[in-house]
Amino acid sequence: MVQVDTTYKGVPMIEVASCRLFRFLASLALAGAFAIGPLGGTPAVAQNVPLHDNLNATYWTQRSVEFKATALAAFALAQIRLDQALADKNWTAAPAEQKAGYSSLPSAVILDVDETLLDNSAYQAWMAIRGTSFDPRTWTAFVNSQISTPIPGAVEFAKYAESKGVKVFYVSNRTVEEEPATRQNMERYGFPMGGNVDTFLTSREKPDWTSAKGTRRAYIAKDYRVLLNVGDNFGDFVDEYRGNETERLKVLEAHRGLWGRQWIMVANPTYGSFESVPYGHNFRLSDDEKRKAKRDALIIWPGPQ
């Protein structure tokens, strides 16, 4: 059973995160990203509260026991599957990348970082409260603040894999420039660092390491038998994640036997390739155009007759 340690060196993680969150907000203020208002005093009146499409999803991720329970369940399942994989030399989580003779290779797991191992909901909350959207500049500032905290069960699973002699690889679309802060953030909470093996495979670290992760999975599969792949986004498992809904469903069905076995999905309702499907992944559209496309895609009850 996965046990969750909610302290860091005896200090509750929420206190550690809160302290770093304040420094992060202050750094953004100094950079001109926004002005920090009073931390106390009279709460904002209702009419001044900005609307944001991501409010409910971010609140669920941060505050609900339901999210914590689903994350714990995902990593408990991952631990069960890891033991099964170690006992079955034909088991692989990289069927497209693994070559003949892989059963004799040392074992590894591939783990995504953001919203799989690290909870970045403070950044999502900042966007919701400020009524803004993702921007590489503010995202890098957030990463460098190192206030991300572990997803429930994540550290325990990574340590369990390492204890079984399994190399833990982190395949992340954080950029190579963001890797040092990411390493420091994760090391502080006890994630395995890989020893003399570079286990952090970030975007742009090599010319062909793009946001599609297939080349990085293949890089690992050359030298390791990949036992599990754990992520929160379709693109953590397949490179054909930017199709339309029908195309994505076809890819999902083509790999039906892998889900919940070699491939473990962690719930993330705050962002991902799912939300850009209705507007054809065209991020140049306005917020209103994107919202209309998502509303038009809904299956709607006609109401009482």
Summary of the structure (lengths in Angstrom):
residues: 305
radius of gyration: 20.2
end to end distance: 49.2
largest distance: 67.2
contacts: 856
relative contact order: 0.15
helix: 45%
strand: 12%
